Amino acid sequence: MTTVELRLVEASERADFVAMLGDYLRELDAYELPWDPAPAPEDYARAFEDDPEGQLIEWMVAGGERAGFLISRVVPDWPEEHRSVGEVIECYVAPPFRRRGVGRAAVEAWLERQRADGVDLVEASVLSLNTPALAFWERMGFETRAVQTVRRP
């Protein structure tokens, strides 16, 4: 298995993160509904700035190189707020690092941290058309629990 370290994205690295986020969002746009495209990287980055305590933004570092990123948070499980849920908000492995175990190793490291922190349940959101991501999360042992629907009002 590939050794991957999860390391916080520092403020001085924010521009590098936004650049990689842009790559991710352009790729993700293929899985969005045509009338609801992915947001611009700058809008996404601004949302993170507005909620600095809500998300943990980490690099996936493999062989000393930034191989991708993982964005996660831990929230109360409403309405059972005594339980906590670890959520993977975004998970991206850059193309040169795919099929090398980087995503698996990063998620395993994240899961270990969730266990150590006493998190009760973990979730990962996936766009329904993103079959490669759905297959990845299933290989990681995740099961479909909910389907979210969307439309214009």
Secondary structure in CASP SS format (residue, H / E / C, confidence):
PFRMAT SS
TARGET T0000
AUTHOR 0000-0000-0000
METHOD secondary structure of the structure
MODEL  1
M C 1.00
T C 1.00
T C 1.00
V E 1.00
E E 1.00
L E 1.00
R E 1.00
L E 1.00
V C 1.00
E C 1.00
A H 1.00
S H 1.00
E H 1.00
R H 1.00
A H 1.00
D H 1.00
F H 1.00
V H 1.00
A H 1.00
M H 1.00
L H 1.00
G H 1.00
D H 1.00
Y H 1.00
L H 1.00
R H 1.00
E H 1.00
L H 1.00
D H 1.00
A H 1.00
Y H 1.00
E C 1.00
L C 1.00
P C 1.00
W C 1.00
D C 1.00
P C 1.00
A C 1.00
P C 1.00
A C 1.00
P H 1.00
E H 1.00
D H 1.00
Y H 1.00
A H 1.00
R H 1.00
A H 1.00
F H 1.00
E H 1.00
D H 1.00
D C 1.00
P C 1.00
E C 1.00
G C 1.00
Q C 1.00
L E 1.00
I E 1.00
E E 1.00
W E 1.00
M E 1.00
V E 1.00
A E 1.00
G C 1.00
G C 1.00
E E 1.00
R E 1.00
A E 1.00
G E 1.00
F E 1.00
L E 1.00
I E 1.00
S E 1.00
R E 1.00
V E 1.00
V E 1.00
P E 1.00
D E 1.00
W C 1.00
P C 1.00
E E 1.00
E E 1.00
H E 1.00
R E 1.00
S E 1.00
V E 1.00
G E 1.00
E E 1.00
V E 1.00
I E 1.00
E E 1.00
C E 1.00
Y E 1.00
V E 1.00
A C 1.00
P H 1.00
P H 1.00
F H 1.00
R C 1.00
R C 1.00
R C 1.00
G C 1.00
V H 1.00
G H 1.00
R H 1.00
A H 1.00
A H 1.00
V H 1.00
E H 1.00
A H 1.00
W H 1.00
L H 1.00
E H 1.00
R H 1.00
Q H 1.00
R H 1.00
A H 1.00
D C 1.00
G C 1.00
V C 1.00
D C 1.00
L E 1.00
V E 1.00
E E 1.00
A E 1.00
S C 1.00
V C 1.00
L C 1.00
S C 1.00
L C 1.00
N C 1.00
T H 1.00
P H 1.00
A H 1.00
L H 1.00
A H 1.00
F H 1.00
W H 1.00
E H 1.00
R H 1.00
M C 1.00
G C 1.00
F C 1.00
E C 1.00
T C 1.00
R C 1.00
A C 1.00
V C 1.00
Q C 1.00
T C 1.00
V C 1.00
R C 1.00
R C 1.00
P C 1.00
END
